[in-house]
Amino acid sequence: MAQHQPRQGSLPSSVPTPATATVTVFAGPRSWIESDAVTQCHQVAAFDGMRHVAGMPDLHPGKGAPIGAAMASTVLYPHLVGSDIGCGIAVFPVDLKRVVPEQLAGRFPDLDRALDPDRDADDPAWSVVDGDIPAGHVEGLGTVGRGNHFVELARIREVLDAGHTARLGLAAGDVVLIVHSGSRGLGERILRAHTERYGAGPAADPAGYLARHDAAVRWGSLNRRLIAARVAYALGARPTAPIVDQCHNLVEIRDGVYLHRKGAAPGDGRDVLVAGTRGTCSYLVAAHAGPEANWSVAHGAGRKMSRADALRRGRAKHTVEELRRTPVGSLVVCGDRQLLFEEAPTAYKRIEQVIADLTEHGLATSVASTVPLVTYKTADQPRSDTRPDRRRDHRRGRGRS
């Protein structure tokens, strides 16, 4: 299982480079890549200290910086990581004797309701927490969040590399839990403290920012384990350790530079779950990206519509009930109708093309595909705070990752 690695060596020397950095987008002629996203890559390439910008095949425009990109620089820019520091995807094996999506969908816990260390002290999910909560951040523990975050019960559909899959302890037909979530407000607090003083400029104290950043990365990983444990117990299973847990919003020091990843997963010999949509397969890949790709791979299908466009087009094309039952026969748990349309499968690129681009460019090899059974977005039952939460989480538009 790949984890966030300790930093090696001293901090890079923040010396601006005189020339614009190089830009490479790893996408084929059939890929859906917006010109605005490529423009953002070149804008970032002009930053002081920037060395190389690598765009992944899921590249799309973000708020101030592209999503689906890895950016290497001698200068540390917090806004290139964004507010959801530590966001990532983890995969947990689940041992269920009987898998009936219609029954299991109703047993998912309310993952909008945070676990309180005092009020919920007897919740068995705490068994996966070993040690202190990073940064002492107890708000939002055990919650998944909104936007493109999700928890999905899925089945291994096709084994594409039997030896690799066996080493992970998986076989065709096995059930896994996929958790996509981040630092639930902690990363936002860290970025806000920077931008209030420096805007989109570089970190004045790189070591201080990195210490806070690392705590948010650890928090996100811990929270994914806590979410998985809550769901496992609710479904009648025992919690397990993740076989994959990769963060895709982070910065690390590599080869003497700051390697910023915004919607890009570490691809240097790691196993990565590249998420599709709730109506398509996802793919477990063995990543082997090199320096041209800034040691990174795609983290998902990537949006091709803004949330506003997806909402407008979706309401004209689909009913709520059509979106609750996907083309692959899975069920979607989502009590927020607006979110249901914004996150429709048609709002995203074709995951098969993203995987093909990764393969053709030599960045990754497919190991297995997963097909969704139940995808949880937000609790089905009406809650008095649904509308305020939606405004807060969606006003950022397409800059979510």
C-alpha positions in Angstrom: 0.0 0.0 0.0 1.4 3.3 -1.0 1.4 6.1 1.5 2.5 9.7 1.6 6.3 9.5 1.9 8.5 11.5 4.2 10.4 14.3 2.6 14.0 13.8 1.7 16.8 16.4 1.7 16.7 20.1 2.1 14.2 22.6 0.7 14.8 23.7 -2.9 16.5 27.0 -3.5 13.8 29.5 -4.6 15.7 30.8 -7.6 13.6 32.1 -10.4 14.3 30.5 -13.8 14.7 33.0 -16.7 12.8 31.0 -19.3 9.3 29.8 -19.5 8.9 26.1 -18.4 8.1 23.3 -20.8 4.6 22.0 -21.1 3.6 18.5 -22.1 0.0 17.2 -22.3 -0.3 13.4 -22.3 -3.4 13.1 -24.4 -4.2 11.6 -27.8 -6.0 13.2 -30.7 -9.3 11.6 -29.6 -9.1 13.0 -26.1 -11.4 15.8 -24.9 -9.0 18.6 -23.8 -10.3 22.1 -23.5 -8.1 24.9 -24.9 -8.7 26.8 -21.6 -7.0 24.0 -19.7 -4.0 24.1 -22.0 -3.9 27.8 -21.7 -3.8 27.5 -17.9 -0.9 25.1 -18.2 1.1 27.7 -20.2 0.1 30.4 -17.7 1.5 28.4 -14.9 4.6 27.6 -17.0 5.4 31.3 -16.9 5.6 31.5 -13.1 8.9 32.3 -11.5 10.9 29.1 -10.9 8.6 26.8 -12.9 10.5 24.0 -14.7 8.0 21.7 -16.2 4.2 21.4 -16.4 2.7 17.9 -17.2 -1.0 17.7 -18.1 -2.7 14.4 -17.7 -5.4 13.0 -20.0 -8.1 14.1 -17.5 -6.9 17.7 -17.7 -9.6 20.4 -17.3 -9.8 24.1 -16.3 -9.7 24.9 -12.6 -9.9 28.0 -10.4 -6.6 29.8 -11.1 -4.7 26.6 -12.1 -5.4 23.5 -14.2 -6.8 20.3 -12.7 -5.2 17.1 -13.8 -1.7 18.6 -13.8 1.7 18.1 -12.1 3.9 21.2 -11.9 7.6 21.2 -11.0 9.1 24.4 -9.7 11.9 25.7 -7.5 9.3 28.0 -5.9 6.5 26.7 -3.7 3.0 27.9 -4.8 0.2 26.8 -2.4 -2.6 27.7 -4.7 -1.3 25.1 -7.2 -2.2 22.5 -4.7 -5.5 24.2 -3.9 -7.8 24.1 -0.9 -8.5 20.4 -0.6 -5.0 19.4 0.4 -4.8 15.6 0.9 -7.7 14.7 -1.3 -7.2 11.2 -2.6 -8.7 7.8 -3.4 -8.4 4.7 -1.3 -9.5 1.1 -2.1 -10.5 -1.3 0.7 -11.4 -5.0 0.3 -14.8 -5.9 1.7 -16.0 -9.4 2.7 -19.7 -9.5 2.2 -21.6 -12.8 2.0 -24.5 -11.5 0.0 -24.4 -8.5 -2.3 -27.8 -7.1 -3.2 -27.4 -3.4 -4.2 -31.0 -2.6 -3.5 -30.6 -3.8 0.1 -27.2 -2.4 0.7 -27.9 1.1 -0.6 -30.4 1.7 2.3 -27.8 0.5 4.9 -25.2 3.2 4.1 -24.6 5.4 7.1 -25.2 9.2 6.9 -21.7 10.3 5.8 -22.7 13.9 6.0 -22.9 13.5 9.8 -19.5 13.9 11.4 -18.3 11.6 14.2 -17.8 13.5 17.4 -14.9 12.1 19.5 -17.0 12.6 22.7 -20.6 12.1 21.6 -19.8 9.1 19.4 -16.9 7.7 21.5 -18.5 4.2 21.4 -18.7 4.0 17.6 -16.7 1.0 16.5 -15.2 2.9 13.5 -12.8 4.6 15.9 -10.9 1.2 16.0 -9.0 2.2 12.8 -7.7 5.5 14.4 -4.2 4.9 15.9 -2.8 7.9 17.7 -3.8 11.5 17.6 -5.9 13.3 15.0 -3.5 15.3 12.7 -3.5 19.0 13.5 -6.1 18.3 16.2 -8.8 18.9 13.4 -11.9 17.0 14.7 -14.4 18.8 12.5 -15.8 16.7 9.7 -14.4 13.4 10.8 -15.9 10.4 9.0 -17.6 12.6 6.4 -17.1 12.4 2.6 -18.0 15.9 1.5 -19.7 17.1 -1.7 -18.5 18.0 -5.2 -17.0 15.0 -6.9 -16.3 13.1 -3.7 -18.0 9.7 -3.2 -18.0 6.4 -1.5 -18.6 3.4 -3.8 -19.2 -0.3 -3.3 -17.9 -1.9 -6.4 -17.0 -5.3 -7.8 -13.9 -6.4 -9.6 -15.2 -6.8 -13.1 -12.2 -7.8 -15.1 -8.7 -8.9 -14.2 -6.2 -7.5 -16.7 -3.0 -8.5 -14.9 -3.6 -11.7 -13.0 -0.2 -11.7 -11.2 -0.5 -8.1 -10.0 -4.1 -8.5 -9.0 -3.2 -11.6 -7.0 -0.4 -9.7 -5.2 -3.0 -7.2 -4.0 -5.2 -10.1 -2.8 -7.9 -9.5 -5.4 -9.8 -11.7 -7.9 -12.6 -11.2 -10.4 -15.9 -10.9 -8.5 -14.4 -9.6 -5.3 -16.1 -6.6 -3.7 -14.2 -3.4 -2.8 -15.0 -0.1 -1.2 -13.7 3.0 -3.0 -13.4 6.2 -1.0 -12.7 9.6 -2.6 -12.4 12.4 -0.1 -10.0 15.0 1.2 -9.2 17.1 4.3 -12.7 18.4 4.9 -12.0 22.0 5.7 -8.5 21.7 7.1 -6.8 22.2 3.7 -9.1 25.1 3.0 -8.1 26.8 6.3 -4.4 26.3 5.4 -4.8 27.8 1.9 -6.9 30.7 3.2 -4.3 31.7 5.8 -1.8 31.9 2.9 -4.0 33.7 0.3 -5.2 36.3 2.8 -1.6 37.6 3.0 0.0 36.5 -0.3 -2.8 35.8 -2.7 -1.6 33.5 -5.5 2.0 34.3 -4.7 4.6 31.9 -3.4 4.9 30.6 0.2 6.9 33.0 2.3 7.7 30.2 4.7 7.9 27.0 2.7 8.9 24.8 5.7 5.9 26.1 7.7 3.5 25.6 4.9 4.8 22.1 4.3 4.4 21.1 7.9 0.7 22.2 7.8 0.3 20.6 4.4 1.6 17.3 5.6 -0.8 17.2 8.5 -3.7 17.8 6.1 -2.4 14.9 3.9 -2.3 12.6 6.9 -5.7 13.8 8.0 -7.2 13.0 4.6 -5.8 9.5 4.6 -7.0 8.8 8.1 -10.5 10.1 7.3 -10.7 7.7 4.3 -10.0 4.9 6.7 -12.6 6.2 9.1 -15.2 6.5 6.3 -14.5 3.0 5.1 -14.8 1.6 8.6 -18.2 3.3 9.1 -19.5 1.8 5.9 -18.1 -1.6 6.5 -19.7 -1.9 9.9 -23.0 -0.6 8.6 -23.0 -3.3 5.8 -22.2 -6.1 8.3 -18.5 -6.4 7.4 -15.2 -5.9 9.2 -13.0 -2.9 8.3 -9.8 -3.6 6.4 -6.6 -1.8 5.6 -6.5 -0.1 2.2 -4.7 -1.9 -0.6 -4.4 1.5 -2.4 -4.4 5.0 -0.9 -3.1 7.7 -3.1 -3.4 11.4 -2.5 -3.8 13.6 -5.7 -3.7 17.1 -4.2 -0.3 17.6 -2.7 3.2 18.9 -3.1 6.4 16.9 -2.5 10.0 17.6 -2.9 11.6 15.6 -5.6 14.9 16.0 -7.4 15.5 19.4 -5.8 12.2 21.0 -6.8 8.7 21.3 -5.5 6.4 18.9 -7.4 2.8 20.3 -7.1 0.0 17.9 -8.0 -3.5 19.2 -8.5 -5.8 16.3 -9.5 -2.8 14.1 -10.4 -1.7 11.0 -8.6 1.8 10.0 -7.8 2.9 7.7 -10.6 6.3 6.5 -9.7 5.8 2.8 -9.2 2.5 3.1 -7.3 -0.8 1.4 -7.6 -3.5 4.0 -8.4 -7.3 3.8 -8.7 -8.3 6.0 -11.7 -11.9 6.8 -11.0 -14.5 6.7 -13.8 -18.0 7.9 -13.1 -20.9 6.4 -11.1 -22.2 5.0 -14.4 -18.9 3.5 -15.8 -16.0 1.4 -14.7 -13.0 2.6 -12.8 -9.5 1.2 -13.4 -6.8 0.0 -11.0 -3.5 0.7 -12.7 0.2 0.1 -12.0 1.8 3.5 -12.6 5.3 3.8 -13.9 5.4 7.5 -15.1 8.8 9.2 -15.5 10.2 12.7 -15.4 8.4 13.8 -18.6 5.1 13.3 -16.8 6.5 14.7 -13.5 6.2 11.2 -12.1 2.4 11.4 -12.2 -0.7 9.9 -13.7 -4.4 10.8 -14.1 -6.7 10.6 -11.1 -10.0 10.2 -12.8 -12.1 10.8 -15.9 -12.0 14.6 -15.6 -14.9 16.9 -16.2 -15.9 18.0 -19.7 -18.8 20.1 -18.5 -19.0 22.9 -15.9 -21.4 22.2 -13.1 -23.8 24.8 -14.5 -23.8 23.2 -17.9 -24.2 19.7 -16.5 -27.2 21.0 -14.4 -28.8 22.7 -17.3 -28.3 19.9 -19.8 -29.0 17.2 -17.4 -32.4 18.6 -16.4 -33.4 18.8 -20.0 -32.3 15.2 -20.8 -32.7 13.1 -17.6 -35.1 12.6 -14.8 -34.0 12.1 -11.2 -35.0 8.5 -11.2 -32.9 7.9 -14.4 -29.8 9.2 -12.6 -30.4 7.1 -9.6 -30.1 3.9 -11.6 -27.1 4.0 -13.8 -26.4 2.3 -17.2 -24.4 -0.4 -15.5 -27.3 -1.2 -13.2 -25.8 0.4 -10.1 -27.7 2.6 -7.6 -26.8 6.1 -6.6 -27.5 7.4 -3.1 -27.9 11.2 -3.3 -30.5 13.3 -1.6 -29.3 16.5 -3.3 -31.0 16.7 -6.7 -28.8 19.5 -7.9 -25.7 17.5 -7.1 -27.2 14.5 -8.8 -27.4 16.4 -12.1 -24.0 18.2 -11.7 -22.3 14.8 -11.2 -24.1 13.0 -14.0 -21.8 10.5 -15.9 -22.3 12.6 -19.0 -20.5 15.6 -17.3 -17.3 13.6 -17.4 -14.9 12.4 -20.1 -14.7 8.8 -21.2 -12.7 6.9 -18.7 -11.7 4.4 -21.4 -10.0 7.1 -23.4 -8.1 8.4 -20.3 -6.8 4.9 -19.6 -5.9 4.4 -23.2 -3.9 7.7 -23.2 -2.0 6.6 -20.0 -1.2 3.3 -21.6 -0.2 4.6 -25.0 2.1 7.2 -23.4 3.7 4.5 -21.2 2.6 6.1 -17.9 0.6 3.1 -16.5 -0.6 -0.4 -17.1 -4.1 -1.5 -16.4 -4.4 -4.1 -13.6 -8.2 -4.5 -13.1 -11.5 -2.8 -13.7 -14.2 -2.2 -11.2 -17.9 -1.7 -11.8 -20.1 0.2 -9.3 -22.8 -1.5 -7.3 -23.8 1.4 -5.0 -22.4 4.9 -5.2 -22.9 7.2 -2.2 -22.8 11.0 -2.8 -24.9 12.4 0.1 -27.6 11.1 2.4 -31.0 10.4 0.9 -33.1 11.6 3.9 -34.0 15.4 3.8 -31.9 17.5 6.1 -32.6 21.1 7.2 -29.0 22.1 6.3 -29.0 20.7 2.7 -29.4 24.0 0.8 -26.7 26.0 2.7 -24.2 23.1 2.3 -24.9 23.0 -1.4 -24.3 26.7 -1.9 -21.0 26.6 0.1 -19.6 23.5 -1.7 -20.7 24.3 -5.3 -20.1 28.0 -5.7 -16.4 27.2 -6.6 -17.7 25.8 -9.9 -15.3 23.6 -11.8 -12.3 24.2 -9.6 -13.1 21.2 -7.4 -10.9 18.2 -7.4 
